[in-house]
Amino acid sequence: MKKNIFWILAVAVAGLAFSSCIVAVVDTSDLGRYPGGEEFRKLLPFQAGGTVLLDNAYGNIEIYGWDRNEAEVVAREAGTVRPGFYWLGFPGWEGAQSRVRVDSFDGLLKIQTRKQEGSERSLDYLLNLPVSVVINPVHCLEGNVLLSGLYGRAVLDVRKGDIRVENFSGSLDASLGRGSADVELLDLRRGDEVRITSTVGDIVLYLEKNVSARLEASAPLGRVESDFDLGQKLPDQKVKGQIGDGQALISLAAMQGRISIKNVRDQTR
């Protein structure tokens, strides 16, 4: 009898010790989005022509051009909490103030979202930058990315989410895993290179009527359509042609999607 009591007590003590070290997986199905999330905001000197790097795992990113030699970085908690195991001593989530790191030196602005143990709470970013800028790169695991009113060079890498580019001039390299691209390019010049790829999703590209570019487009499981005369009958799955004098280079690839090349004047906003 005494032996049985001993083993019962031993099992109870072990259970209490284990439960004190680990908290069960959090079910966030009823949590939804947290209202009034914490905000990070920073304004710092940043000259036109500088380079910006932004790495954010989860959350939307919006980048706008303005006529100031300053950069404004705003990050807001989106509220989406990703479930996971939480160990004692590590909070399930942290505020934007402690998760955003901004470094600026020698014309480089580096913005990073610090990773969390066991959970990721989404952060949405808003950047205001000089209109002339190099964005290399913006990296996002899950979220939508918007660029508006900029010229220079931009490299975008989005694993899951959509890319939208408005009123952009210069070279663009956009890569999507699962998502669509809606891109407006203005004032393309000799030497500009535009490469847009999507594994699963459509690509819509808006060009000016007087654009001059060599163009290649491939949609193996979809089709390519164009408002411009590319020298072959469309729609087709693969297109190679030239518009005007062919000064810029445009390469489009939608592995599981469609490609549409449109005249910018026909775009409905």
C-alpha positions in Angstrom: 0.0 0.0 0.0 2.8 2.4 1.0 4.6 1.6 -2.3 1.4 2.5 -4.3 1.1 5.8 -2.5 4.8 6.5 -3.2 4.3 6.0 -7.0 1.1 8.1 -7.1 2.9 11.0 -5.4 5.9 10.6 -7.7 3.7 10.8 -10.8 1.8 13.8 -9.5 5.1 15.7 -8.7 6.5 14.9 -12.2 3.3 16.1 -13.8 3.4 19.4 -11.9 7.1 19.9 -12.8 6.4 19.3 -16.5 3.4 21.7 -16.6 5.5 24.4 -15.0 8.0 24.4 -17.8 5.6 24.2 -20.8 2.4 26.1 -21.6 0.2 24.3 -24.1 -0.2 25.4 -27.7 -2.3 28.6 -27.8 -5.5 28.3 -29.8 -5.9 31.7 -31.5 -9.0 30.9 -33.6 -11.1 33.2 -31.4 -8.5 36.0 -31.0 -8.8 37.5 -34.4 -7.0 40.8 -34.8 -6.0 42.9 -31.8 -7.4 46.5 -31.9 -5.1 49.4 -31.1 -1.8 47.7 -31.6 1.5 49.3 -30.6 3.1 51.6 -33.2 6.8 52.2 -34.0 7.6 55.5 -35.7 11.0 57.0 -36.7 12.1 60.0 -38.9 15.7 60.2 -39.9 17.9 62.0 -42.5 18.2 60.1 -45.8 19.5 61.5 -49.1 18.0 60.7 -52.5 19.7 57.9 -54.2 20.3 55.9 -51.0 19.6 52.2 -50.6 16.8 50.7 -48.5 16.6 47.1 -47.2 13.5 45.8 -45.5 13.0 42.3 -44.1 9.6 41.5 -42.6 8.3 38.0 -42.2 4.5 38.6 -41.8 2.6 41.8 -42.6 1.9 44.3 -45.4 4.4 46.8 -46.7 3.7 50.2 -48.3 6.4 52.4 -49.7 5.8 55.9 -51.1 8.0 58.6 -52.6 8.0 62.2 -51.2 10.0 65.3 -51.9 12.1 65.3 -48.7 15.6 64.1 -47.9 14.3 62.1 -45.0 13.0 58.6 -44.4 9.9 57.9 -42.3 9.5 54.4 -41.0 6.2 53.4 -39.4 5.4 49.9 -38.2 2.1 49.0 -36.7 1.0 45.7 -35.1 -1.4 44.1 -37.5 -2.7 41.9 -34.7 -2.5 38.5 -36.3 -1.0 36.0 -33.8 0.5 32.8 -35.1 0.1 29.9 -32.7 3.1 28.0 -31.3 4.6 26.6 -28.1 5.5 29.2 -25.4 8.1 28.4 -22.9 8.2 30.2 -19.5 10.4 33.3 -19.7 9.5 34.0 -23.4 6.3 36.1 -24.0 3.9 35.0 -26.6 4.2 38.3 -28.4 6.1 41.6 -28.2 5.2 45.1 -29.2 6.4 46.9 -32.3 8.8 49.1 -30.3 10.9 46.2 -29.3 10.6 44.2 -32.5 11.7 46.8 -35.1 15.4 47.6 -35.7 16.4 50.5 -37.9 20.1 51.2 -38.8 21.3 54.0 -41.0 24.9 54.5 -42.3 26.7 55.5 -45.4 23.6 56.0 -47.5 22.1 52.6 -46.4 18.8 52.3 -44.5 18.4 48.8 -43.0 15.0 47.9 -41.4 14.5 44.5 -39.8 11.7 42.8 -37.8 13.2 40.8 -35.0 12.0 37.2 -35.0 10.2 35.8 -32.0 10.5 32.4 -30.3 7.5 30.2 -31.1 5.2 32.9 -32.5 5.0 35.6 -35.1 2.7 38.6 -34.7 2.3 40.5 -38.0 3.7 44.0 -38.4 2.5 46.3 -41.2 5.1 48.8 -42.5 4.6 52.3 -44.0 7.7 54.0 -45.5 8.0 57.5 -46.9 11.2 57.9 -48.9 12.9 60.3 -51.3 11.4 59.6 -54.8 14.9 58.6 -56.1 15.9 55.4 -54.2 17.4 51.9 -54.5 15.3 49.3 -52.8 17.4 46.2 -52.5 15.6 44.1 -51.3 12.2 44.1 -49.7 11.7 40.6 -48.4 8.3 39.3 -47.1 7.2 35.8 -46.3 3.5 36.6 -46.2 1.9 39.9 -47.0 1.2 42.4 -49.7 3.7 44.9 -51.0 2.9 48.3 -52.6 5.4 50.8 -54.2 4.1 54.2 -55.4 5.7 57.3 -56.8 9.3 56.1 -57.0 12.1 55.8 -59.5 15.5 54.1 -59.4 15.8 50.4 -58.8 13.7 47.9 -56.7 14.1 44.3 -55.8 11.0 42.6 -54.3 10.7 39.1 -52.9 7.3 37.9 -51.7 6.6 34.3 -50.9 2.8 34.6 -50.4 1.0 37.8 -51.2 0.4 40.3 -54.0 2.7 43.0 -55.4 1.3 46.3 -56.7 3.6 49.0 -58.3 2.2 52.4 -59.3 4.0 55.2 -61.1 7.4 53.6 -61.0 10.4 54.3 -63.3 13.6 52.3 -63.5 14.7 48.7 -63.1 12.5 46.3 -61.2 13.1 42.7 -60.1 9.9 41.2 -58.6 9.6 37.6 -57.5 6.4 36.0 -56.1 5.7 32.5 -54.8 1.9 32.5 -54.6 0.4 35.8 -55.5 -0.3 38.3 -58.4 1.6 41.3 -59.7 0.0 44.5 -60.9 2.7 46.8 -62.2 2.7 50.2 -63.8 6.0 51.3 -65.5 6.5 54.8 -66.7 9.4 56.5 -68.6 11.4 53.3 -69.2 14.9 54.2 -70.5 17.8 52.5 -72.2 19.5 50.1 -69.8 16.4 49.6 -67.6 15.7 45.9 -66.8 12.3 44.6 -65.6 11.9 41.0 -64.5 8.7 39.8 -62.9 8.2 36.1 -62.0 5.3 34.4 -60.3 5.0 30.7 -59.5 1.3 30.7 -58.9 -0.5 33.9 -59.9 -1.2 36.3 -62.7 0.9 39.2 -63.9 -0.6 42.4 -65.3 1.9 45.0 -66.7 0.9 48.5 -67.7 3.2 50.3 -70.2 3.1 53.7 -71.9 2.1 53.8 -75.6 5.5 55.1 -76.7 7.5 52.6 -74.6 10.7 51.2 -76.2 11.5 47.7 -75.0 12.5 44.1 -75.9 10.0 41.8 -74.3 9.8 38.2 -73.4 6.8 36.6 -71.7 6.1 33.0 -70.8 2.9 31.4 -69.3 3.3 27.6 -69.7 -0.1 26.8 -68.1 -1.9 30.0 -69.1 -1.7 32.5 -71.8 0.0 35.8 -72.8 -2.2 38.8 -74.0 -1.0 42.2 -75.2 -2.4 45.5 -76.3 0.9 46.1 -78.1 1.9 44.5 -81.4 4.6 42.0 -80.6 4.9 40.5 -84.1 3.0 37.3 -83.5 -0.6 36.1 -83.1 -1.9 36.3 -79.5 -2.9 35.0 -77.1 -0.1 32.4 -76.9 1.8 30.7 -74.1 5.2 32.2 -75.1 5.9 35.6 -76.6 9.1 37.2 -77.8 9.0 40.6 -79.5 10.0 44.2 -79.5 8.1 47.5 -79.0 9.6 50.6 -80.5 13.4 50.6 -80.6 13.8 48.0 -77.9 15.9 50.1 -75.5 14.7 48.5 -72.2 14.5 44.8 -71.3 11.3 43.3 -70.0 11.1 39.6 -68.9 7.8 38.1 -67.5 7.2 34.6 -66.4 4.0 33.2 -64.8 4.4 29.5 -64.2 0.8 28.9 -63.2 -1.0 32.0 -64.3 -1.8 34.5 -67.1 0.1 37.5 -68.4 -1.5 40.7 -69.6 0.4 43.6 -71.1 -1.8 46.7 -71.3 -1.6 50.3 -72.4 -1.4 52.4 -69.3 -4.0 54.8 -70.6 -6.6 52.0 -70.5 -6.0 51.3 -66.8 -9.0 51.8 -64.6 -8.1 52.9 -61.1 
